[in-house]
Each structure stands twice: as C-alpha cells, then as structure tokens.
Amino acid sequence: MKRHRPATDLWHDDAVEVRPVQPFQALKRYTCPGCHTDIAPGAGHLVAVPRDAPDLRRHWHRPCWSMRARRR
C-alpha cells in the first residue's frame, strides 16, 4: 500500500501537518473548528496537527480547511 506523506501547511504562522482521514478510518464524531458543526463517523475529513503542539490537533471538514484564511 502506498502511503501519502502528510502535507505541511501554515496556520497563524505556525507549521501544521495536515493528514487526510479516509471514511473507513473515521470512527468518532468530531466538531469542526471552522464551521462548528459535527463531522460524523464515516465522513472523510482532514486532521491538522501543529508541529510544536501535537496535542492541539483538530479535525476539519475539507472545505472548511480550504477556506480557513477567510475566517475572522
């Protein structure tokens, strides 16, 4: 199985590792910090992990992550 390397992105000037979560891997319910609605189990999404604080990882809908720069 080919593994994808996590992408590194910036969020508030901090390096963030962005990993895809496939639907079969999504076993829990999360709240997206972008839109404050649920990410249901079985829904593909992204997890953003700050390199300096991995315990502050957050699960995002893909469109919410893409539009994060437009948030206040």
CHARMM-style PDB file with segment names, atoms N, HN, CA, C and O in Angstrom:
ATOM      1  N   MET     1       0.843  -1.168   0.000  1.00  0.00      PROA
ATOM      2  CA  MET     1       0.000   0.000   0.000  1.00  0.00      PROA
ATOM      3  C   MET     1       0.894   1.239   0.000  1.00  0.00      PROA
ATOM      4  O   MET     1       1.824   1.349   0.799  1.00  0.00      PROA
ATOM      5  N   LYS     2       0.603   2.148  -0.887  1.00  0.00      PROA
ATOM      6  HN  LYS     2      -0.152   2.059  -1.536  1.00  0.00      PROA
ATOM      7  CA  LYS     2       1.368   3.382  -0.985  1.00  0.00      PROA
ATOM      8  C   LYS     2       0.899   4.364   0.091  1.00  0.00      PROA
ATOM      9  O   LYS     2      -0.294   4.639   0.217  1.00  0.00      PROA
ATOM     10  N   ARG     3       1.841   4.883   0.854  1.00  0.00      PROA
ATOM     11  HN  ARG     3       2.810   4.660   0.752  1.00  0.00      PROA
ATOM     12  CA  ARG     3       1.497   5.842   1.896  1.00  0.00      PROA
ATOM     13  C   ARG     3       1.750   7.247   1.402  1.00  0.00      PROA
ATOM     14  O   ARG     3       2.763   7.529   0.761  1.00  0.00      PROA
ATOM     15  N   HSD     4       0.818   8.119   1.708  1.00  0.00      PROA
ATOM     16  HN  HSD     4      -0.004   7.890   2.228  1.00  0.00      PROA
ATOM     17  CA  HSD     4       0.972   9.521   1.340  1.00  0.00      PROA
ATOM     18  C   HSD     4       1.691  10.241   2.466  1.00  0.00      PROA
ATOM     19  O   HSD     4       1.441   9.996   3.646  1.00  0.00      PROA
ATOM     20  N   ARG     5       2.560  11.105   2.088  1.00  0.00      PROA
ATOM     21  HN  ARG     5       2.763  11.304   1.129  1.00  0.00      PROA
ATOM     22  CA  ARG     5       3.282  11.910   3.063  1.00  0.00      PROA
ATOM     23  C   ARG     5       2.382  13.068   3.500  1.00  0.00      PROA
ATOM     24  O   ARG     5       1.782  13.732   2.655  1.00  0.00      PROA
ATOM     25  N   PRO     6       2.279  13.316   4.803  1.00  0.00      PROA
ATOM     26  CA  PRO     6       1.442  14.432   5.249  1.00  0.00      PROA
ATOM     27  C   PRO     6       1.950  15.758   4.689  1.00  0.00      PROA
ATOM     28  O   PRO     6       3.157  15.982   4.588  1.00  0.00      PROA
ATOM     29  N   ALA     7       1.034  16.611   4.336  1.00  0.00      PROA
ATOM     30  HN  ALA     7       0.054  16.430   4.418  1.00  0.00      PROA
ATOM     31  CA  ALA     7       1.393  17.934   3.817  1.00  0.00      PROA
ATOM     32  C   ALA     7       1.677  18.866   4.990  1.00  0.00      PROA
ATOM     33  O   ALA     7       1.077  18.735   6.057  1.00  0.00      PROA
ATOM     34  N   THR     8       2.579  19.786   4.789  1.00  0.00      PROA
ATOM     35  HN  THR     8       3.066  19.892   3.923  1.00  0.00      PROA
ATOM     36  CA  THR     8       2.840  20.803   5.803  1.00  0.00      PROA
ATOM     37  C   THR     8       2.234  22.102   5.308  1.00  0.00      PROA
ATOM     38  O   THR     8       2.446  22.508   4.166  1.00  0.00      PROA
ATOM     39  N   ASP     9       1.485  22.740   6.173  1.00  0.00      PROA
ATOM     40  HN  ASP     9       1.313  22.409   7.101  1.00  0.00      PROA
ATOM     41  CA  ASP     9       0.796  23.970   5.830  1.00  0.00      PROA
ATOM     42  C   ASP     9       1.060  24.970   6.947  1.00  0.00      PROA
ATOM     43  O   ASP     9       1.614  24.611   7.986  1.00  0.00      PROA
ATOM     44  N   LEU    10       0.673  26.202   6.741  1.00  0.00      PROA
ATOM     45  HN  LEU    10       0.223  26.494   5.897  1.00  0.00      PROA
ATOM     46  CA  LEU    10       0.809  27.217   7.775  1.00  0.00      PROA
ATOM     47  C   LEU    10      -0.564  27.627   8.269  1.00  0.00      PROA
ATOM     48  O   LEU    10      -1.500  27.766   7.482  1.00  0.00      PROA
ATOM     49  N   TRP    11      -0.681  27.817   9.560  1.00  0.00      PROA
ATOM     50  HN  TRP    11       0.079  27.703  10.200  1.00  0.00      PROA
ATOM     51  CA  TRP    11      -1.903  28.294  10.181  1.00  0.00      PROA
ATOM     52  C   TRP    11      -1.471  29.234  11.292  1.00  0.00      PROA
ATOM     53  O   TRP    11      -0.851  28.800  12.263  1.00  0.00      PROA
ATOM     54  N   HSD    12      -1.783  30.490  11.165  1.00  0.00      PROA
ATOM     55  HN  HSD    12      -2.287  30.842  10.376  1.00  0.00      PROA
ATOM     56  CA  HSD    12      -1.351  31.526  12.111  1.00  0.00      PROA
ATOM     57  C   HSD    12       0.169  31.521  12.254  1.00  0.00      PROA
ATOM     58  O   HSD    12       0.685  31.627  13.366  1.00  0.00      PROA
ATOM     59  N   ASP    13       0.890  31.400  11.137  1.00  0.00      PROA
ATOM     60  HN  ASP    13       0.470  31.314  10.233  1.00  0.00      PROA
ATOM     61  CA  ASP    13       2.345  31.420  11.078  1.00  0.00      PROA
ATOM     62  C   ASP    13       3.014  30.223  11.746  1.00  0.00      PROA
ATOM     63  O   ASP    13       4.233  30.228  11.916  1.00  0.00      PROA
ATOM     64  N   ASP    14       2.266  29.214  12.123  1.00  0.00      PROA
ATOM     65  HN  ASP    14       1.276  29.209  11.985  1.00  0.00      PROA
ATOM     66  CA  ASP    14       2.838  28.003  12.706  1.00  0.00      PROA
ATOM     67  C   ASP    14       2.768  26.871  11.701  1.00  0.00      PROA
ATOM     68  O   ASP    14       1.815  26.780  10.927  1.00  0.00      PROA
ATOM     69  N   ALA    15       3.777  26.003  11.711  1.00  0.00      PROA
ATOM     70  HN  ALA    15       4.551  26.076  12.340  1.00  0.00      PROA
ATOM     71  CA  ALA    15       3.776  24.834  10.826  1.00  0.00      PROA
ATOM     72  C   ALA    15       2.757  23.820  11.333  1.00  0.00      PROA
ATOM     73  O   ALA    15       2.746  23.463  12.511  1.00  0.00      PROA
ATOM     74  N   VAL    16       1.913  23.370  10.434  1.00  0.00      PROA
ATOM     75  HN  VAL    16       1.921  23.660   9.477  1.00  0.00      PROA
ATOM     76  CA  VAL    16       0.860  22.411  10.755  1.00  0.00      PROA
ATOM     77  C   VAL    16       0.952  21.267   9.765  1.00  0.00      PROA
ATOM     78  O   VAL    16       1.033  21.488   8.557  1.00  0.00      PROA
ATOM     79  N   GLU    17       0.940  20.051  10.271  1.00  0.00      PROA
ATOM     80  HN  GLU    17       0.875  19.871  11.253  1.00  0.00      PROA
ATOM     81  CA  GLU    17       0.919  18.869   9.414  1.00  0.00      PROA
ATOM     82  C   GLU    17      -0.545  18.520   9.166  1.00  0.00      PROA
ATOM     83  O   GLU    17      -1.326  18.376  10.107  1.00  0.00      PROA
ATOM     84  N   VAL    18      -0.906  18.387   7.903  1.00  0.00      PROA
ATOM     85  HN  VAL    18      -0.271  18.504   7.139  1.00  0.00      PROA
ATOM     86  CA  VAL    18      -2.288  18.113   7.528  1.00  0.00      PROA
ATOM     87  C   VAL    18      -2.362  16.697   6.984  1.00  0.00      PROA
ATOM     88  O   VAL    18      -1.676  16.349   6.022  1.00  0.00      PROA
ATOM     89  N   ARG    19      -3.196  15.891   7.608  1.00  0.00      PROA
ATOM     90  HN  ARG    19      -3.753  16.173   8.390  1.00  0.00      PROA
ATOM     91  CA  ARG    19      -3.332  14.482   7.222  1.00  0.00      PROA
ATOM     92  C   ARG    19      -4.775  14.195   6.806  1.00  0.00      PROA
ATOM     93  O   ARG    19      -5.714  14.627   7.473  1.00  0.00      PROA
ATOM     94  N   PRO    20      -4.946  13.475   5.717  1.00  0.00      PROA
ATOM     95  CA  PRO    20      -6.314  13.080   5.344  1.00  0.00      PROA
ATOM     96  C   PRO    20      -6.790  11.920   6.220  1.00  0.00      PROA
ATOM     97  O   PRO    20      -6.011  11.040   6.587  1.00  0.00      PROA
ATOM     98  N   VAL    21      -8.061  11.938   6.541  1.00  0.00      PROA
ATOM     99  HN  VAL    21      -8.694  12.653   6.242  1.00  0.00      PROA
ATOM    100  CA  VAL    21      -8.709  10.836   7.250  1.00  0.00      PROA
ATOM    101  C   VAL    21      -9.741  10.264   6.286  1.00  0.00      PROA
ATOM    102  O   VAL    21     -10.700  10.941   5.917  1.00  0.00      PROA
ATOM    103  N   GLN    22      -9.539   9.027   5.885  1.00  0.00      PROA
ATOM    104  HN  GLN    22      -8.760   8.477   6.185  1.00  0.00      PROA
ATOM    105  CA  GLN    22     -10.449   8.364   4.948  1.00  0.00      PROA
ATOM    106  C   GLN    22     -11.732   7.962   5.673  1.00  0.00      PROA
ATOM    107  O   GLN    22     -11.711   7.763   6.888  1.00  0.00      PROA
ATOM    108  N   PRO    23     -12.837   7.841   4.959  1.00  0.00      PROA
ATOM    109  CA  PRO    23     -14.102   7.479   5.607  1.00  0.00      PROA
ATOM    110  C   PRO    23     -14.024   6.210   6.457  1.00  0.00      PROA
ATOM    111  O   PRO    23     -14.631   6.159   7.527  1.00  0.00      PROA
ATOM    112  N   PHE    24     -13.302   5.199   6.015  1.00  0.00      PROA
ATOM    113  HN  PHE    24     -12.809   5.241   5.146  1.00  0.00      PROA
ATOM    114  CA  PHE    24     -13.218   3.960   6.790  1.00  0.00      PROA
ATOM    115  C   PHE    24     -12.385   4.138   8.065  1.00  0.00      PROA
ATOM    116  O   PHE    24     -12.469   3.317   8.978  1.00  0.00      PROA
ATOM    117  N   GLN    25     -11.585   5.200   8.130  1.00  0.00      PROA
ATOM    118  HN  GLN    25     -11.516   5.867   7.388  1.00  0.00      PROA
ATOM    119  CA  GLN    25     -10.775   5.485   9.316  1.00  0.00      PROA
ATOM    120  C   GLN    25     -11.502   6.359  10.326  1.00  0.00      PROA
ATOM    121  O   GLN    25     -11.105   6.419  11.490  1.00  0.00      PROA
ATOM    122  N   ALA    26     -12.557   7.034   9.899  1.00  0.00      PROA
ATOM    123  HN  ALA    26     -12.880   6.985   8.953  1.00  0.00      PROA
ATOM    124  CA  ALA    26     -13.278   7.992  10.749  1.00  0.00      PROA
ATOM    125  C   ALA    26     -14.286   7.247  11.619  1.00  0.00      PROA
ATOM    126  O   ALA    26     -15.403   6.962  11.188  1.00  0.00      PROA
ATOM    127  N   LEU    27     -13.883   6.940  12.832  1.00  0.00      PROA
ATOM    128  HN  LEU    27     -12.976   7.171  13.183  1.00  0.00      PROA
ATOM    129  CA  LEU    27     -14.724   6.136  13.713  1.00  0.00      PROA
ATOM    130  C   LEU    27     -15.412   6.948  14.807  1.00  0.00      PROA
ATOM    131  O   LEU    27     -16.324   6.445  15.464  1.00  0.00      PROA
ATOM    132  N   LYS    28     -14.991   8.188  15.010  1.00  0.00      PROA
ATOM    133  HN  LYS    28     -14.250   8.596  14.476  1.00  0.00      PROA
ATOM    134  CA  LYS    28     -15.550   9.039  16.065  1.00  0.00      PROA
ATOM    135  C   LYS    28     -16.230  10.269  15.468  1.00  0.00      PROA
ATOM    136  O   LYS    28     -16.052  10.600  14.296  1.00  0.00      PROA
ATOM    137  N   ARG    29     -17.001  10.920  16.303  1.00  0.00      PROA
ATOM    138  HN  ARG    29     -17.145  10.651  17.255  1.00  0.00      PROA
ATOM    139  CA  ARG    29     -17.636  12.186  15.935  1.00  0.00      PROA
ATOM    140  C   ARG    29     -16.745  13.312  16.444  1.00  0.00      PROA
ATOM    141  O   ARG    29     -16.284  13.282  17.585  1.00  0.00      PROA
ATOM    142  N   TYR    30     -16.506  14.303  15.591  1.00  0.00      PROA
ATOM    143  HN  TYR    30     -16.880  14.327  14.664  1.00  0.00      PROA
ATOM    144  CA  TYR    30     -15.692  15.469  15.948  1.00  0.00      PROA
ATOM    145  C   TYR    30     -16.469  16.729  15.625  1.00  0.00      PROA
ATOM    146  O   TYR    30     -17.437  16.684  14.865  1.00  0.00      PROA
ATOM    147  N   THR    31     -16.061  17.847  16.189  1.00  0.00      PROA
ATOM    148  HN  THR    31     -15.275  17.884  16.806  1.00  0.00      PROA
ATOM    149  CA  THR    31     -16.632  19.148  15.861  1.00  0.00      PROA
ATOM    150  C   THR    31     -15.593  19.927  15.072  1.00  0.00      PROA
ATOM    151  O   THR    31     -14.473  20.127  15.542  1.00  0.00      PROA
ATOM    152  N   CYS    32     -15.959  20.362  13.887  1.00  0.00      PROA
ATOM    153  HN  CYS    32     -16.869  20.199  13.506  1.00  0.00      PROA
ATOM    154  CA  CYS    32     -15.066  21.125  13.028  1.00  0.00      PROA
ATOM    155  C   CYS    32     -14.906  22.532  13.602  1.00  0.00      PROA
ATOM    156  O   CYS    32     -15.904  23.206  13.855  1.00  0.00      PROA
ATOM    157  N   PRO    33     -13.655  22.993  13.813  1.00  0.00      PROA
ATOM    158  CA  PRO    33     -13.462  24.347  14.328  1.00  0.00      PROA
ATOM    159  C   PRO    33     -13.761  25.435  13.303  1.00  0.00      PROA
ATOM    160  O   PRO    33     -13.855  26.611  13.654  1.00  0.00      PROA
ATOM    161  N   GLY    34     -13.908  25.049  12.042  1.00  0.00      PROA
ATOM    162  HN  GLY    34     -13.832  24.093  11.756  1.00  0.00      PROA
ATOM    163  CA  GLY    34     -14.208  26.027  11.004  1.00  0.00      PROA
ATOM    164  C   GLY    34     -15.664  26.438  10.970  1.00  0.00      PROA
ATOM    165  O   GLY    34     -15.981  27.621  10.843  1.00  0.00      PROA
ATOM    166  N   CYS    35     -16.551  25.459  11.083  1.00  0.00      PROA
ATOM    167  HN  CYS    35     -16.293  24.498  11.186  1.00  0.00      PROA
ATOM    168  CA  CYS    35     -17.988  25.748  10.987  1.00  0.00      PROA
ATOM    169  C   CYS    35     -18.757  25.373  12.249  1.00  0.00      PROA
ATOM    170  O   CYS    35     -19.953  25.643  12.353  1.00  0.00      PROA
ATOM    171  N   HSD    36     -18.078  24.756  13.199  1.00  0.00      PROA
ATOM    172  HN  HSD    36     -17.106  24.537  13.114  1.00  0.00      PROA
ATOM    173  CA  HSD    36     -18.659  24.370  14.489  1.00  0.00      PROA
ATOM    174  C   HSD    36     -19.812  23.381  14.352  1.00  0.00      PROA
ATOM    175  O   HSD    36     -20.714  23.353  15.189  1.00  0.00      PROA
ATOM    176  N   THR    37     -19.783  22.576  13.300  1.00  0.00      PROA
ATOM    177  HN  THR    37     -19.051  22.599  12.619  1.00  0.00      PROA
ATOM    178  CA  THR    37     -20.776  21.506  13.155  1.00  0.00      PROA
ATOM    179  C   THR    37     -20.052  20.169  13.237  1.00  0.00      PROA
ATOM    180  O   THR    37     -18.824  20.100  13.187  1.00  0.00      PROA
ATOM    181  N   ASP    38     -20.843  19.113  13.364  1.00  0.00      PROA
ATOM    182  HN  ASP    38     -21.840  19.169  13.405  1.00  0.00      PROA
ATOM    183  CA  ASP    38     -20.279  17.776  13.531  1.00  0.00      PROA
ATOM    184  C   ASP    38     -19.637  17.241  12.261  1.00  0.00      PROA
ATOM    185  O   ASP    38     -20.077  17.524  11.147  1.00  0.00      PROA
ATOM    186  N   ILE    39     -18.587  16.464  12.462  1.00  0.00      PROA
ATOM    187  HN  ILE    39     -18.230  16.234  13.367  1.00  0.00      PROA
ATOM    188  CA  ILE    39     -18.033  15.588  11.436  1.00  0.00      PROA
ATOM    189  C   ILE    39     -18.450  14.194  11.887  1.00  0.00      PROA
ATOM    190  O   ILE    39     -17.944  13.680  12.885  1.00  0.00      PROA
ATOM    191  N   ALA    40     -19.352  13.600  11.165  1.00  0.00      PROA
ATOM    192  HN  ALA    40     -19.762  14.018  10.354  1.00  0.00      PROA
ATOM    193  CA  ALA    40     -19.937  12.328  11.565  1.00  0.00      PROA
ATOM    194  C   ALA    40     -18.962  11.168  11.352  1.00  0.00      PROA
ATOM    195  O   ALA    40     -18.090  11.241  10.486  1.00  0.00      PROA
ATOM    196  N   PRO    41     -19.109  10.100  12.138  1.00  0.00      PROA
ATOM    197  CA  PRO    41     -18.310   8.901  11.870  1.00  0.00      PROA
ATOM    198  C   PRO    41     -18.573   8.438  10.437  1.00  0.00      PROA
ATOM    199  O   PRO    41     -19.712   8.450   9.971  1.00  0.00      PROA
ATOM    200  N   GLY    42     -17.526   8.037   9.756  1.00  0.00      PROA
ATOM    201  HN  GLY    42     -16.601   8.027  10.135  1.00  0.00      PROA
ATOM    202  CA  GLY    42     -17.649   7.592   8.374  1.00  0.00      PROA
ATOM    203  C   GLY    42     -17.478   8.690   7.351  1.00  0.00      PROA
ATOM    204  O   GLY    42     -17.521   8.425   6.149  1.00  0.00      PROA
ATOM    205  N   ALA    43     -17.282   9.933   7.806  1.00  0.00      PROA
ATOM    206  HN  ALA    43     -17.248  10.148   8.782  1.00  0.00      PROA
ATOM    207  CA  ALA    43     -17.101  11.054   6.879  1.00  0.00      PROA
ATOM    208  C   ALA    43     -15.610  11.344   6.723  1.00  0.00      PROA
ATOM    209  O   ALA    43     -14.903  11.543   7.712  1.00  0.00      PROA
ATOM    210  N   GLY    44     -15.141  11.367   5.489  1.00  0.00      PROA
ATOM    211  HN  GLY    44     -15.715  11.206   4.686  1.00  0.00      PROA
ATOM    212  CA  GLY    44     -13.758  11.726   5.227  1.00  0.00      PROA
ATOM    213  C   GLY    44     -13.524  13.183   5.591  1.00  0.00      PROA
ATOM    214  O   GLY    44     -14.394  14.027   5.374  1.00  0.00      PROA
ATOM    215  N   HSD    45     -12.363  13.480   6.140  1.00  0.00      PROA
ATOM    216  HN  HSD    45     -11.657  12.795   6.316  1.00  0.00      PROA
ATOM    217  CA  HSD    45     -12.043  14.841   6.556  1.00  0.00      PROA
ATOM    218  C   HSD    45     -10.532  14.987   6.688  1.00  0.00      PROA
ATOM    219  O   HSD    45      -9.790  14.105   6.256  1.00  0.00      PROA
ATOM    220  N   LEU    46     -10.068  16.078   7.273  1.00  0.00      PROA
ATOM    221  HN  LEU    46     -10.671  16.794   7.624  1.00  0.00      PROA
ATOM    222  CA  LEU    46      -8.644  16.318   7.491  1.00  0.00      PROA
ATOM    223  C   LEU    46      -8.387  16.488   8.974  1.00  0.00      PROA
ATOM    224  O   LEU    46      -9.258  16.935   9.719  1.00  0.00      PROA
ATOM    225  N   VAL    47      -7.181  16.127   9.400  1.00  0.00      PROA
ATOM    226  HN  VAL    47      -6.473  15.763   8.794  1.00  0.00      PROA
ATOM    227  CA  VAL    47      -6.751  16.426  10.753  1.00  0.00      PROA
ATOM    228  C   VAL    47      -5.512  17.316  10.634  1.00  0.00      PROA
ATOM    229  O   VAL    47      -4.561  16.990   9.924  1.00  0.00      PROA
ATOM    230  N   ALA    48      -5.545  18.437  11.340  1.00  0.00      PROA
ATOM    231  HN  ALA    48      -6.318  18.701  11.917  1.00  0.00      PROA
ATOM    232  CA  ALA    48      -4.436  19.394  11.335  1.00  0.00      PROA
ATOM    233  C   ALA    48      -3.706  19.265  12.669  1.00  0.00      PROA
ATOM    234  O   ALA    48      -4.297  19.437  13.735  1.00  0.00      PROA
ATOM    235  N   VAL    49      -2.401  18.958  12.590  1.00  0.00      PROA
ATOM    236  HN  VAL    49      -1.921  18.818  11.724  1.00  0.00      PROA
ATOM    237  CA  VAL    49      -1.598  18.717  13.783  1.00  0.00      PROA
ATOM    238  C   VAL    49      -0.476  19.746  13.841  1.00  0.00      PROA
ATOM    239  O   VAL    49       0.440  19.694  13.021  1.00  0.00      PROA
ATOM    240  N   PRO    50      -0.523  20.685  14.794  1.00  0.00      PROA
ATOM    241  CA  PRO    50       0.577  21.647  14.928  1.00  0.00      PROA
ATOM    242  C   PRO    50       1.877  20.914  15.278  1.00  0.00      PROA
ATOM    243  O   PRO    50       1.896  20.084  16.186  1.00  0.00      PROA
ATOM    244  N   ARG    51       2.944  21.217  14.569  1.00  0.00      PROA
ATOM    245  HN  ARG    51       2.928  21.892  13.831  1.00  0.00      PROA
ATOM    246  CA  ARG    51       4.220  20.534  14.811  1.00  0.00      PROA
ATOM    247  C   ARG    51       4.746  20.775  16.218  1.00  0.00      PROA
ATOM    248  O   ARG    51       5.350  19.882  16.812  1.00  0.00      PROA
ATOM    249  N   ASP    52       4.527  21.969  16.759  1.00  0.00      PROA
ATOM    250  HN  ASP    52       4.037  22.695  16.277  1.00  0.00      PROA
ATOM    251  CA  ASP    52       5.037  22.290  18.093  1.00  0.00      PROA
ATOM    252  C   ASP    52       4.101  21.874  19.217  1.00  0.00      PROA
ATOM    253  O   ASP    52       4.495  21.899  20.383  1.00  0.00      PROA
ATOM    254  N   ALA    53       2.875  21.492  18.895  1.00  0.00      PROA
ATOM    255  HN  ALA    53       2.555  21.472  17.948  1.00  0.00      PROA
ATOM    256  CA  ALA    53       1.893  21.113  19.919  1.00  0.00      PROA
ATOM    257  C   ALA    53       0.945  20.055  19.370  1.00  0.00      PROA
ATOM    258  O   ALA    53      -0.221  20.354  19.112  1.00  0.00      PROA
ATOM    259  N   PRO    54       1.419  18.818  19.183  1.00  0.00      PROA
ATOM    260  CA  PRO    54       0.576  17.790  18.571  1.00  0.00      PROA
ATOM    261  C   PRO    54      -0.685  17.460  19.368  1.00  0.00      PROA
ATOM    262  O   PRO    54      -1.638  16.917  18.810  1.00  0.00      PROA
ATOM    263  N   ASP    55      -0.704  17.778  20.654  1.00  0.00      PROA
ATOM    264  HN  ASP    55       0.071  18.219  21.108  1.00  0.00      PROA
ATOM    265  CA  ASP    55      -1.902  17.535  21.450  1.00  0.00      PROA
ATOM    266  C   ASP    55      -3.032  18.509  21.116  1.00  0.00      PROA
ATOM    267  O   ASP    55      -4.158  18.333  21.581  1.00  0.00      PROA
ATOM    268  N   LEU    56      -2.737  19.535  20.315  1.00  0.00      PROA
ATOM    269  HN  LEU    56      -1.822  19.677  19.937  1.00  0.00      PROA
ATOM    270  CA  LEU    56      -3.755  20.501  19.895  1.00  0.00      PROA
ATOM    271  C   LEU    56      -4.310  20.205  18.506  1.00  0.00      PROA
ATOM    272  O   LEU    56      -4.807  21.108  17.831  1.00  0.00      PROA
ATOM    273  N   ARG    57      -4.230  18.952  18.075  1.00  0.00      PROA
ATOM    274  HN  ARG    57      -3.826  18.219  18.623  1.00  0.00      PROA
ATOM    275  CA  ARG    57      -4.737  18.590  16.745  1.00  0.00      PROA
ATOM    276  C   ARG    57      -6.238  18.827  16.682  1.00  0.00      PROA
ATOM    277  O   ARG    57      -6.953  18.707  17.677  1.00  0.00      PROA
ATOM    278  N   ARG    58      -6.692  19.167  15.483  1.00  0.00      PROA
ATOM    279  HN  ARG    58      -6.112  19.265  14.675  1.00  0.00      PROA
ATOM    280  CA  ARG    58      -8.113  19.436  15.257  1.00  0.00      PROA
ATOM    281  C   ARG    58      -8.551  18.761  13.968  1.00  0.00      PROA
ATOM    282  O   ARG    58      -7.787  18.667  13.007  1.00  0.00      PROA
ATOM    283  N   HSD    59      -9.782  18.299  13.962  1.00  0.00      PROA
ATOM    284  HN  HSD    59     -10.403  18.376  14.743  1.00  0.00      PROA
ATOM    285  CA  HSD    59     -10.369  17.644  12.799  1.00  0.00      PROA
ATOM    286  C   HSD    59     -11.240  18.661  12.069  1.00  0.00      PROA
ATOM    287  O   HSD    59     -12.084  19.321  12.676  1.00  0.00      PROA
ATOM    288  N   TRP    60     -11.025  18.779  10.761  1.00  0.00      PROA
ATOM    289  HN  TRP    60     -10.340  18.243  10.269  1.00  0.00      PROA
ATOM    290  CA  TRP    60     -11.689  19.787   9.928  1.00  0.00      PROA
ATOM    291  C   TRP    60     -12.404  19.132   8.748  1.00  0.00      PROA
ATOM    292  O   TRP    60     -11.948  18.119   8.217  1.00  0.00      PROA
ATOM    293  N   HSD    61     -13.534  19.724   8.345  1.00  0.00      PROA
ATOM    294  HN  HSD    61     -13.904  20.547   8.776  1.00  0.00      PROA
ATOM    295  CA  HSD    61     -14.101  19.402   7.032  1.00  0.00      PROA
ATOM    296  C   HSD    61     -13.109  19.913   5.993  1.00  0.00      PROA
ATOM    297  O   HSD    61     -12.448  20.926   6.221  1.00  0.00      PROA
ATOM    298  N   ARG    62     -12.997  19.241   4.876  1.00  0.00      PROA
ATOM    299  HN  ARG    62     -13.534  18.418   4.691  1.00  0.00      PROA
ATOM    300  CA  ARG    62     -12.063  19.690   3.832  1.00  0.00      PROA
ATOM    301  C   ARG    62     -12.369  21.110   3.344  1.00  0.00      PROA
ATOM    302  O   ARG    62     -11.445  21.917   3.244  1.00  0.00      PROA
ATOM    303  N   PRO    63     -13.618  21.446   3.040  1.00  0.00      PROA
ATOM    304  CA  PRO    63     -13.894  22.819   2.581  1.00  0.00      PROA
ATOM    305  C   PRO    63     -13.600  23.867   3.657  1.00  0.00      PROA
ATOM    306  O   PRO    63     -13.148  24.967   3.339  1.00  0.00      PROA
ATOM    307  N   CYS    64     -13.849  23.538   4.910  1.00  0.00      PROA
ATOM    308  HN  CYS    64     -14.216  22.645   5.167  1.00  0.00      PROA
ATOM    309  CA  CYS    64     -13.569  24.492   5.992  1.00  0.00      PROA
ATOM    310  C   CYS    64     -12.075  24.751   6.097  1.00  0.00      PROA
ATOM    311  O   CYS    64     -11.656  25.887   6.316  1.00  0.00      PROA
ATOM    312  N   TRP    65     -11.262  23.702   5.942  1.00  0.00      PROA
ATOM    313  HN  TRP    65     -11.602  22.779   5.763  1.00  0.00      PROA
ATOM    314  CA  TRP    65      -9.805  23.887   5.983  1.00  0.00      PROA
ATOM    315  C   TRP    65      -9.359  24.748   4.804  1.00  0.00      PROA
ATOM    316  O   TRP    65      -8.506  25.622   4.961  1.00  0.00      PROA
ATOM    317  N   SER    66      -9.925  24.509   3.642  1.00  0.00      PROA
ATOM    318  HN  SER    66     -10.617  23.799   3.514  1.00  0.00      PROA
ATOM    319  CA  SER    66      -9.550  25.285   2.456  1.00  0.00      PROA
ATOM    320  C   SER    66      -9.896  26.761   2.616  1.00  0.00      PROA
ATOM    321  O   SER    66      -9.200  27.622   2.077  1.00  0.00      PROA
ATOM    322  N   MET    67     -10.953  27.058   3.344  1.00  0.00      PROA
ATOM    323  HN  MET    67     -11.518  26.359   3.782  1.00  0.00      PROA
ATOM    324  CA  MET    67     -11.425  28.436   3.486  1.00  0.00      PROA
ATOM    325  C   MET    67     -11.011  29.061   4.816  1.00  0.00      PROA
ATOM    326  O   MET    67     -11.532  30.115   5.180  1.00  0.00      PROA
ATOM    327  N   ARG    68     -10.090  28.441   5.546  1.00  0.00      PROA
ATOM    328  HN  ARG    68      -9.667  27.585   5.250  1.00  0.00      PROA
ATOM    329  CA  ARG    68      -9.722  28.924   6.874  1.00  0.00      PROA
ATOM    330  C   ARG    68      -9.157  30.337   6.861  1.00  0.00      PROA
ATOM    331  O   ARG    68      -9.319  31.069   7.837  1.00  0.00      PROA
ATOM    332  N   ALA    69      -8.501  30.735   5.783  1.00  0.00      PROA
ATOM    333  HN  ALA    69      -8.369  30.141   4.990  1.00  0.00      PROA
ATOM    334  CA  ALA    69      -7.909  32.071   5.717  1.00  0.00      PROA
ATOM    335  C   ALA    69      -8.989  33.160   5.662  1.00  0.00      PROA
ATOM    336  O   ALA    69      -8.718  34.316   5.988  1.00  0.00      PROA
ATOM    337  N   ARG    70     -10.189  32.803   5.258  1.00  0.00      PROA
ATOM    338  HN  ARG    70     -10.409  31.864   4.993  1.00  0.00      PROA
ATOM    339  CA  ARG    70     -11.283  33.776   5.167  1.00  0.00      PROA
ATOM    340  C   ARG    70     -12.004  33.978   6.488  1.00  0.00      PROA
ATOM    341  O   ARG    70     -12.829  34.881   6.626  1.00  0.00      PROA
ATOM    342  N   ARG    71     -11.682  33.122   7.468  1.00  0.00      PROA
ATOM    343  HN  ARG    71     -11.012  32.389   7.356  1.00  0.00      PROA
ATOM    344  CA  ARG    71     -12.324  33.238   8.779  1.00  0.00      PROA
ATOM    345  C   ARG    71     -11.756  34.414   9.543  1.00  0.00      PROA
ATOM    346  O   ARG    71     -10.614  34.816   9.319  1.00  0.00      PROA
ATOM    347  N   ARG    72     -12.531  34.954  10.424  1.00  0.00      PROA
ATOM    348  HN  ARG    72     -13.459  34.628  10.605  1.00  0.00      PROA
ATOM    349  CA  ARG    72     -12.062  36.071  11.254  1.00  0.00      PROA
ATOM    350  C   ARG    72     -11.216  35.549  12.373  1.00  0.00      PROA
ATOM    351  OT1 ARG    72     -10.722  36.328  13.188  1.00  0.00      PROA
TER     352      ARG     72
END
